[in-house]
Amino acid sequence: MATQTDDEDCIEREFGALKKLFDEVKGSSSVDSSAFCELSMGMSHDYPLALRHGSTLVRIGTSIFGERVYSCF
C-alpha cells in the first residue's frame, strides 16, 4: 500500500522503490527466482501507477464494492 495521498509523484517514488527492491531480491542467489514472481502493490485509487511500475497483483475492492461505511458499536 502506498501512502494515502493525492500526490502522484510520492506514490510513483514508492512504487518505483518497491519494484527496485523486488528486482534486487529476485536477482539474489538466495531466492528461487521462478517462485518469486508476484509483486503486489496498488489499490483502486492508484492501480494505474502500480501497473506502470510492474505490479502483478492489485487490490480493487473499492472500485467493485464502493467505499466502506464504518460504524462503532
C-alpha positions as CSV (number, residue, x, y, z in Angstrom):
1,M,0.0,0.0,0.0
2,A,1.3,3.4,-0.9
3,T,1.0,6.5,1.2
4,Q,-2.6,7.7,1.3
5,T,-2.1,10.9,-0.7
6,D,-3.2,12.6,-3.9
7,D,0.5,13.3,-4.6
8,E,1.1,11.0,-7.6
9,D,4.8,11.8,-7.5
10,C,5.1,10.5,-4.0
11,I,3.2,7.3,-5.0
12,E,5.4,6.9,-8.1
13,R,8.5,7.1,-5.9
14,E,7.2,4.5,-3.5
15,F,6.2,2.0,-6.2
16,G,9.5,2.6,-8.0
17,A,11.4,1.8,-4.8
18,L,9.3,-1.3,-4.2
19,K,10.0,-2.5,-7.8
20,K,13.7,-1.9,-7.4
21,L,13.8,-3.9,-4.1
22,F,11.7,-6.7,-5.7
23,D,14.2,-6.9,-8.6
24,E,17.2,-6.9,-6.3
25,V,15.7,-9.7,-4.1
26,K,14.6,-11.7,-7.2
27,G,18.1,-11.4,-8.6
28,S,19.9,-12.6,-5.5
29,S,21.2,-16.1,-5.2
30,S,19.2,-16.8,-2.0
31,V,15.8,-16.8,-3.8
32,D,14.3,-19.2,-6.3
33,S,13.5,-16.6,-8.9
34,S,10.9,-18.8,-10.7
35,A,8.8,-18.9,-7.5
36,F,9.4,-15.2,-6.7
37,C,7.1,-13.8,-9.3
38,E,4.4,-11.7,-7.7
39,L,4.7,-8.0,-6.9
40,S,1.5,-7.0,-5.1
41,M,1.0,-3.2,-5.0
42,G,-1.7,-0.8,-5.9
43,M,-5.3,-0.3,-4.9
44,S,-8.4,1.1,-6.6
45,H,-7.2,4.7,-6.5
46,D,-3.6,4.1,-7.6
47,Y,-3.5,0.9,-9.6
48,P,-2.6,2.5,-12.9
49,L,0.6,3.8,-11.3
50,A,1.3,0.4,-9.7
51,L,0.9,-1.4,-13.1
52,R,3.2,1.1,-14.7
53,H,5.8,0.0,-12.1
54,G,5.4,-3.7,-12.6
55,S,2.7,-4.8,-10.2
56,T,1.3,-8.2,-10.9
57,L,-1.5,-8.1,-8.3
58,V,-3.7,-5.1,-7.4
59,R,-6.5,-4.7,-4.9
60,I,-9.5,-3.1,-6.4
61,G,-12.3,-3.8,-3.9
62,T,-13.4,-0.2,-3.6
63,S,-13.9,0.0,-7.3
64,I,-16.1,-3.1,-7.2
65,F,-17.9,-2.7,-3.9
66,G,-17.8,1.1,-3.3
67,E,-16.5,3.0,-0.3
68,R,-16.7,1.2,3.1
69,V,-19.0,2.5,5.7
70,Y,-17.6,2.3,9.2
71,S,-19.7,2.3,12.4
72,C,-18.9,1.9,16.0
73,F,-20.9,-0.2,18.3
